[in-house]
Every structure is written in structure tokens, then in C-alpha cells.
Amino acid sequence: MNTDDWLEDTRKSYDTVAASYADLTRHLLDETPEERAVLAVFADLVRAQGGGPVADVGCGTGRVTAHLHQLGLNAFGIDLSPGMIEVARRDHPGLRFDLASMTDLTLADASMTGLVAWYSLIHVPDDEIGAVFAHFQRVLRPGGPLLLSFHVGDESKLKTEGYGGHPMNVYVHRRQPSQLIAWLNSAGFAVESHKTLTSAESKLGGMILARRQAAVPEE
């Protein structure tokens, strides 16, 4: 599998499908009560930390960012696709959306109260996940919650068409919860809960709630 250009392939693919992606996915949370329940729990965890900024990393066209805002969170979105960011700003003009990559987050250390990666790790190769989680750990405050959702499975398949029949060139990586939990533990997170489910979001999806562990003081 050649993933050398995966970031550029992902960017170009989602630039191509941005408008149709928004049309085809904007309703999904309306059809997924269990996912809404997990997002509500995440929002409660953020409030329990005293509130503060929450980043929706890999936000796409902003539907989850907007839902988090409706839950009362100070949420903003980040995505590496200019096309997706343009549509997000169009559809949610009162919210903040930044053009950036989860592989090189420019957010300050310990500046986020919470992070969400909603089906946005699915194109990240295995050998890049550790670096992504290191960024997540760096920008989260100690104790801050992290919510991940992902496709469950053991396969990586090349997606060449999607969202209205437009051309794409991205690998979709399906992973077992145990693998993501191991990566999170290695990156300094404590996993609090996880579940799998079938819904409009995924034929078999997984969700993990974790927290950034507090740093161990040096002696």
C-alpha cells in the first residue's frame, strides 16, 4: 500500500466531493440517537472541566462542530481540505473553522478542554497514528476528554469514488477498538469507555471516550 502521498490525496479528494458530502451527510446525526448520546456525555465532561475551547479535528463540512455548539460548547472545526472548510463556513457562518492538518496541529500546548475526531482518523495510516495522538495529547489540558469515532474492522480499502459519484483516491482504514485503545494508552490517554454499534454513520462503528492523563511530576 502506497501511503506516501496520503495527505495530499485526502485533501484533493475531499475538495472534490465537499458540496455533495455536505448534502449527503448533514442529516446523519438526526438518525443516530446513540451517537448523539455519546456527544452529550462528551459535552458534560467538558463542562465538568470548567468549559473552554473544543476542537473538532477533521471537521469536514462542520455538522458535528455545529452540534457541539448547540450543546453549549465553545467548539470550532479544523480540516485540511479547503473545499470542506469553505462549505463549513458557508453552512455555519457563525462558527470558526480553521484550515490545518491533525498531523501538524498549530494549537498551543494544553490549550484545549476537549477534542473530537469524528470518523476523521479513517484515512490516517497506522504509522502516522502515534504522531496524531501525540498532538492530541499535547494540545489537551490534563484531564481533558477525547472522543473518537471510527469504522470497525481489519481491512484497508482504496476508495476511488464517493459522495455523489465523484472521484476519490483515499484509503479507508477499519480498525479494532483494541488497537486504538493500545495506541491511546501509549500516547498518554486513559480510556474510560468504548462501544461498537451499527447506525446511519457506519455499518459497524466504534466510539471511544478517553482523557488526557495528568503528567507525572518529576522528582
Secondary structure, DSSP 8 states (H G I E B T S, - for coil): ---TTHHHHHHHHHHHHHHHHHHHHTTGGGG-HHHHHHHHHHHHHHHHTT--EEEEET-TTSHHHHHHHHTT-EEEEEES-HHHHHHHHHH-TTS-EEE--GGG----TT-BSEEEEES-STTS-HHHHHHHHHHHHHHB-TT-EEEEEEEBSS-EEEEEEETTTEEEEEEEE-B-HHHHHHHHHHTTEEEEEEEEE-SSS-SSEEEEEEEE-------
